[in-house]
Amino acid sequence: MGRKLTSETLPAAIAQFFNNGTHFRVDILQRFIVRLKEFQQVMEKESNYRFYSTSLLLLYEGDYDPEDNKAVADIDVRMIDFAHTFPKERGQEQDDGYLFGLKNFITMMENISREISK
């Protein structure tokens, strides 16, 4: 399915990831946004490697108690697929290509959160 996604269909597919069958887990989505922004800060300081074709793995597991309006969940974000990771040349700046993609992904997640929350 992933290879058939387009820039138009990707946000809906990601939103579906946060649907537990009864409602959208906006609480979890917002926690991922925070974690991704923390990851962005780390990557902005990365001075040793350039990353090509890596992937982000987003995981969550947990439950939601609608009576208490309380989320109980564990989340994690991992960077995977390091086959095309290379040491930076001396004097090279941060990995703008990777950061461009990461920032776009965060923006898309924020847009999804706003749409679901309406």
Buried (B, 14 or more C-beta within 10 A) or exposed (E): EEEEEEEEEBBEEBBEBBEEEEEBBBBBBBBBBEBBBEBBEEBEEBEEBBBEEBEBEBEBEEEBEEEEEEBEEEBEBEBEEEEEBEEBEEEEEBBEEBBEBBBEBBEBBBEBBEEBEE
